[in-house]
Amino acid sequence: MTSVQTVQLPPADRSWRTILRRRPFTHHNRLVALVVLVNLGFAGWSSDTDRLTALVVANLTLAALIRQQLVINLLFWLATSAPKHWPLRIRWTLGKVYHFGGLHVGAAICATSWFLVLAATTTGPPLVLGLTWTIMAVLVLLVVLALPRLRAKHHDLFERSHRFGGWAVLVLFGVLSAVSNPVFLWPLALVVASVALPWLRLRRVPVHIASPSPHVALVSFDHGVTPFAGSSTAVSRNPLLEWHSFANVPAPGRSGFRLTISRAGDWTAKFIADQPSRVWVKGIPTAGVGNIDKLFTRVVWVATGSGIGPCLPHLLAGDTPSVLVWSTRNPRRTYGDALVDEILGVQPDAVVWDTESRGKPDLVALAYDACKRFDAEAVICISNKPTTWQVVEELESRGIPSYGAIWDS
């Protein structure tokens, strides 16, 4: 096992190109800015009610469709279809496809802004004015609750307000369009279909749960769905109130899949303690950040704790040569011998760092060392927010394409 003390990190590049890869200049925020700039190009339409309505509808449609599971899978398929002989810089950028949420944020902000202008200039019967200002109030509420700090602090409220508030906006906007300008009912119908489609696949399915420790539940599904590596499934115990997405772990040659759920809040703690026999699922398996490993010849997977879950399907499939760096507390006691042996069976050269006996490692140094030893083109980090951002930004400042979740939903 590599000793972190022997790893010498080269100095970080401080050029403008590297600075523009760091927060707040992420690809997510660049997409937000792009949508806003495009909308500003239509500022001359602000005096025409029909054109204002068209801008609102166009932005609402983009905001909804870019979050649709089929659209997400299409985006990942297009981005990861690039041949591996393409220049690394191009593939580096394509790997940032999971920042697509910037389009959602930009479009939602612009839709709300245009609707505010529309509401301020709308005249007509009380029904039209009432619908207009009710929609305006709901849109402002959704935007406020989606602000990063409020969303992180009150995530359940954010999730429920987005679900029920979003449905309310579609219904109210449909009624408003029907009584004022029916031509906008067609794009609204597309949005309604997009939102409804995952719910048409809502079902309650049996699960088998094993808990090697009070901190982890290994949940097995076999209800006729075998998802692809790099996808996730949303599960719920109360489908109208709360959903949680976890990475699917299919095993080659076997039907069904597993989820690794670790204690990380009230919902997961209760799930591990109760071990329900059935859970709700909806929609289809949806591509996640790990899917971008297809763009590279070799990758390093960096995981902490239960972050091993999203890495495991890729390690088992072996489609892209890889090496694992896993930092976790007493892996065998926490996750069980069977899972650890399964990991080591496909990753005999993995760096498994026991934080209980060795303390916390310098993950940037370990990942950099593994990348150089393995001649990897990219690093994918699955961890908590501070660690993920640190690993991604520090490695990218040293010229290594790096990826990790951005917590934009």
C-alpha positions in Angstrom: 0.0 0.0 0.0 1.2 3.5 -0.9 2.3 5.6 2.0 0.9 9.1 1.7 4.0 10.6 3.2 6.0 9.5 0.2 3.8 11.2 -2.4 5.1 14.5 -3.7 2.4 16.7 -5.2 3.7 19.1 -7.9 2.7 22.7 -7.3 -0.8 23.7 -8.5 -1.1 25.6 -11.8 -2.4 29.1 -11.1 -3.0 30.2 -14.7 -6.3 31.8 -15.7 -7.4 28.6 -17.4 -7.1 26.6 -14.1 -8.7 29.4 -12.1 -11.7 29.2 -14.5 -12.2 25.6 -13.6 -12.7 26.4 -10.0 -15.8 27.7 -8.2 -17.6 29.9 -9.0 -16.7 29.3 -12.6 -17.9 25.7 -12.8 -19.6 24.4 -16.0 -22.9 24.4 -14.0 -22.6 28.2 -13.4 -21.4 28.8 -17.0 -24.6 27.2 -18.3 -26.7 29.3 -15.9 -24.9 32.4 -17.3 -25.4 31.2 -20.9 -29.1 30.8 -20.5 -29.4 34.2 -18.9 -27.4 35.8 -21.7 -29.5 34.2 -24.4 -32.6 35.5 -22.6 -31.2 39.0 -22.4 -31.0 38.9 -26.2 -34.8 38.9 -26.2 -35.1 42.0 -23.9 -36.8 43.8 -26.8 -39.8 41.5 -26.5 -40.7 42.8 -23.0 -43.4 45.2 -24.3 -45.4 42.5 -26.1 -47.6 40.3 -23.9 -47.7 37.3 -26.3 -43.9 37.3 -26.7 -43.4 37.6 -23.0 -45.6 34.6 -22.5 -43.7 32.7 -25.2 -40.4 33.4 -23.3 -41.9 32.2 -20.0 -43.2 29.0 -21.6 -39.9 28.4 -23.5 -37.9 28.7 -20.2 -40.4 26.6 -18.2 -40.2 23.9 -20.9 -36.4 23.9 -20.8 -36.3 23.8 -17.0 -38.6 20.8 -16.9 -37.3 18.8 -19.8 -33.6 19.0 -18.9 -34.5 17.2 -15.6 -36.5 14.4 -17.4 -34.9 11.0 -17.0 -35.0 10.1 -20.7 -33.4 13.5 -21.6 -30.7 13.0 -19.0 -29.8 9.6 -20.3 -29.7 11.0 -23.9 -27.3 13.8 -22.8 -25.0 11.2 -21.2 -25.2 8.9 -24.2 -24.3 11.8 -26.6 -21.4 13.0 -24.4 -19.9 9.6 -23.7 -20.1 8.5 -27.4 -16.9 10.4 -28.2 -14.1 8.1 -29.3 -11.3 7.7 -26.8 -8.7 8.7 -29.4 -10.2 12.3 -29.4 -7.9 14.9 -27.7 -8.1 14.7 -23.9 -9.1 18.3 -23.6 -12.3 17.7 -25.6 -13.1 14.5 -23.6 -12.3 16.4 -20.4 -15.0 19.0 -21.2 -17.5 16.4 -22.4 -17.1 14.6 -19.1 -18.7 17.7 -17.4 -22.1 16.7 -18.9 -23.5 16.1 -15.5 -23.4 19.9 -14.9 -26.6 20.1 -17.1 -28.5 21.3 -14.1 -27.2 24.7 -14.9 -29.7 24.8 -17.8 -32.5 24.0 -15.3 -31.4 26.8 -12.9 -30.9 29.4 -15.6 -34.2 28.6 -17.3 -36.1 28.7 -14.0 -34.6 32.1 -13.0 -35.4 33.5 -16.5 -38.9 32.1 -16.5 -39.6 33.7 -13.1 -38.1 37.0 -14.2 -40.1 37.2 -17.4 -43.2 36.2 -15.6 -42.7 39.1 -13.2 -42.6 41.5 -16.1 -45.6 39.8 -17.5 -47.5 40.1 -14.3 -46.6 43.7 -13.8 -48.0 44.6 -17.3 -51.1 42.3 -17.3 -54.5 43.8 -17.3 -57.9 42.1 -17.6 -60.7 40.4 -15.6 -60.1 39.4 -12.0 -59.7 35.7 -12.9 -56.7 36.5 -15.2 -55.1 38.8 -12.6 -55.7 36.3 -9.8 -54.2 33.4 -11.7 -51.2 35.6 -12.8 -50.2 36.7 -9.4 -50.8 33.3 -7.8 -48.4 31.8 -10.3 -46.0 34.6 -9.6 -46.0 34.0 -5.9 -45.5 30.2 -6.4 -42.5 30.8 -8.8 -40.8 33.2 -6.4 -41.3 30.7 -3.5 -39.7 27.9 -5.6 -36.7 30.1 -6.5 -36.2 31.2 -2.9 -36.4 27.7 -1.4 -34.0 26.5 -4.1 -31.2 28.8 -3.0 -28.2 26.6 -2.1 -28.1 27.4 1.7 -31.9 27.1 2.2 -32.0 23.9 0.1 -29.3 22.3 2.1 -30.7 23.3 5.4 -34.4 22.5 4.6 -34.0 19.8 1.9 -37.3 18.1 2.6 -39.2 21.4 2.3 -37.3 22.2 -0.9 -38.2 18.8 -2.4 -41.9 19.0 -1.5 -42.3 22.6 -2.5 -40.7 21.8 -5.9 -43.0 18.8 -6.4 -46.3 20.3 -5.3 -45.4 23.9 -6.3 -44.3 22.7 -9.8 -47.5 20.8 -10.3 -49.5 23.8 -9.1 -47.7 26.1 -11.6 -48.5 23.8 -14.5 -52.2 23.5 -13.6 -52.6 27.3 -13.0 -50.6 28.2 -16.2 -52.7 25.8 -18.2 -55.9 27.4 -16.9 -54.5 30.9 -17.6 -53.5 29.9 -21.1 -56.9 28.4 -21.8 -58.7 31.6 -20.9 -56.2 34.0 -22.5 -54.1 32.3 -25.2 -54.7 28.6 -26.0 -51.7 28.4 -28.3 -49.4 27.9 -25.3 -51.3 24.8 -24.2 -49.3 22.6 -26.6 -45.8 23.2 -25.0 -47.4 23.0 -21.6 -48.9 19.6 -22.5 -45.3 18.4 -23.4 -44.1 19.5 -20.0 -47.0 17.8 -18.2 -46.2 14.6 -20.1 -42.5 14.9 -19.2 -43.4 15.3 -15.5 -46.0 12.6 -15.5 -44.0 9.9 -17.3 -41.8 8.7 -14.3 -44.9 8.6 -12.1 -46.6 6.3 -14.6 -44.0 3.7 -13.7 -44.6 4.1 -9.9 -44.7 0.7 -8.2 -44.1 -0.9 -4.8 -41.5 -3.6 -5.1 -40.1 -6.3 -2.7 -36.5 -5.9 -1.3 -34.1 -7.9 0.7 -32.0 -6.0 3.2 -28.8 -7.1 4.9 -27.0 -4.9 7.5 -23.4 -5.9 8.1 -23.3 -3.1 10.7 -25.7 -0.5 12.2 -24.2 2.1 9.7 -25.0 0.3 6.4 -27.9 -1.4 4.6 -27.2 -3.5 1.5 -30.5 -3.5 -0.3 -31.2 -6.1 -3.1 -33.8 -5.7 -5.8 -35.0 -8.3 -8.3 -38.3 -7.1 -9.8 -37.5 -7.5 -13.4 -35.1 -4.5 -13.8 -31.4 -4.8 -14.3 -30.0 -1.3 -14.6 -26.8 -0.3 -16.4 -23.6 0.5 -14.5 -23.4 4.2 -13.7 -27.2 4.7 -13.2 -29.2 5.5 -10.1 -32.7 4.6 -8.7 -34.9 6.8 -6.6 -36.6 5.0 -3.7 -39.2 6.1 -1.2 -41.4 4.9 1.6 -43.9 7.7 1.1 -43.9 8.6 -2.6 -45.7 11.9 -2.3 -43.4 13.3 0.3 -39.8 12.1 0.0 -37.5 10.4 -2.5 -33.8 9.5 -2.3 -31.6 8.4 -5.1 -28.8 5.8 -4.8 -26.4 4.3 -7.2 -27.3 1.0 -8.7 -24.9 -1.9 -8.3 -25.7 -4.6 -10.9 -23.5 -7.6 -11.0 -22.4 -9.1 -14.3 -24.4 -12.1 -15.3 -27.0 -11.7 -12.5 -30.5 -10.2 -12.6 -31.5 -7.4 -10.4 -29.2 -5.0 -8.5 -28.2 -3.7 -5.1 -28.1 -0.3 -3.4 -25.7 0.6 -0.7 -27.4 2.9 1.9 -25.4 4.3 4.7 -26.5 6.2 7.8 -26.5 9.9 6.7 -29.7 11.4 8.2 -33.1 10.6 9.7 -34.4 8.9 6.6 -31.5 6.5 6.2 -31.2 5.8 9.9 -34.8 4.8 10.1 -34.5 2.8 6.9 -31.5 0.8 8.3 -33.3 0.3 11.6 -36.7 -0.7 10.2 -35.5 -2.7 7.2 -38.8 -2.5 5.2 -39.8 -5.5 3.1 -41.1 -3.2 0.2 -40.2 0.2 -1.1 -41.6 2.5 -3.9 -39.6 3.1 -7.1 -40.5 5.2 -10.1 -39.2 6.1 -13.5 -36.2 4.4 -15.1 -32.6 4.0 -14.1 -30.9 7.3 -14.7 -27.3 8.0 -15.7 -25.0 9.7 -13.1 -21.6 11.1 -12.9 -19.8 7.7 -12.9 -21.0 7.1 -16.5 -18.4 9.4 -17.8 -15.7 6.8 -17.3 -16.5 5.6 -20.8 -14.7 8.7 -22.1 -11.3 7.6 -20.8 -8.8 4.8 -21.4 -8.0 4.4 -17.6 -9.5 6.0 -14.5 -8.9 6.2 -10.8 -12.0 5.8 -8.6 -11.7 7.7 -5.3 -14.3 6.9 -2.6 -14.9 7.6 1.0 -17.2 5.5 3.1 -20.4 4.4 1.3 -19.2 6.2 -1.7 -17.9 2.8 -2.7 -21.5 2.0 -3.8 -21.5 4.2 -7.0 -18.0 2.9 -7.8 -18.7 -0.8 -7.4 -20.7 -1.4 -10.6 -17.9 0.0 -12.7 -15.3 -2.0 -10.8 -17.3 -5.2 -11.3 -18.1 -4.5 -15.0 -14.4 -3.7 -15.8 -15.4 -2.0 -19.0 -12.8 0.8 -18.3 -9.5 -0.3 -16.7 -9.4 1.3 -13.3 -7.8 1.4 -9.9 -9.6 2.1 -6.6 -8.6 4.4 -3.7 -11.1 3.8 -0.8 -10.9 5.6 2.5 -13.3 4.2 5.1 -13.7 3.3 8.7 -12.8 -0.4 9.4 -14.2 -1.7 6.0 -14.8 -5.3 7.0 -16.6 -4.5 10.2 -18.7 -1.8 8.6 -19.5 -3.4 5.2 -19.0 -7.0 5.9 -16.4 -9.5 4.6 -18.5 -10.5 1.6 -18.6 -7.0 0.1 -14.9 -6.2 0.9 -13.8 -9.6 -0.6 -16.0 -8.9 -3.7 -14.2 -5.5 -4.1 -10.7 -6.9 -3.6 -11.6 -9.8 -6.0 -11.8 -7.3 -8.9 -9.4 -4.7 -7.5 -6.5 -6.6 -5.9 -4.3 -3.5 -6.2 -6.8 -1.2 -4.5 -5.6 1.3 -1.9 -8.0 0.6 1.0 -7.3 3.1 3.8 -8.7 2.2 7.2 -9.3 5.6 8.9 -9.9 3.9 12.2 -6.3 2.6 12.5 -4.5 5.1 10.2 -6.4 8.4 10.6 -7.6 10.5 7.7 -5.4 10.4 4.6 -4.5 13.1 2.1 -6.9 11.9 -0.6 -5.5 14.4 -3.2 -2.0 12.9 -2.7 -3.3 9.3 -2.8 -5.3 10.0 -5.9 -2.5 11.8 -7.7 -0.1 8.9 -6.9 -2.5 6.3 -8.1 -3.2 8.3 -11.3 0.5 8.5 -12.1 1.3 4.8 -11.2 -1.7 3.6 -13.2 -1.2 6.0 -16.1 -4.8 7.0 -15.7 -6.4 9.8 -17.7 -9.0 10.9 -15.2 -10.2 10.7 -11.6 -13.8 10.2 -10.4 -14.4 11.1 -6.8 -17.5 9.9 -4.8 -17.5 11.4 -1.4 -19.1 14.2 0.7 -19.3 17.7 -0.7 -16.1 19.3 0.9 -13.9 16.3 0.1 -15.3 16.0 -3.5 -14.7 19.6 -4.2 -11.2 19.5 -2.7 -10.1 16.4 -4.7 -11.6 17.6 -8.0 -10.2 21.2 -7.8 -6.8 20.2 -6.5 -6.3 17.5 -9.2 -7.6 19.7 -12.0 -5.2 22.4 -11.0 -2.5 19.8 -11.6 -3.7 18.9 -15.1 -5.8 15.8 -14.3 -9.4 15.7 -15.5 -11.5 15.1 -12.3 -15.2 14.7 -11.6 -17.6 14.4 -8.7 -21.1 15.2 -7.7 -22.1 18.9 -7.6 -25.3 18.6 -5.4 -27.4 20.6 -7.7 -30.7 18.8 -7.0 
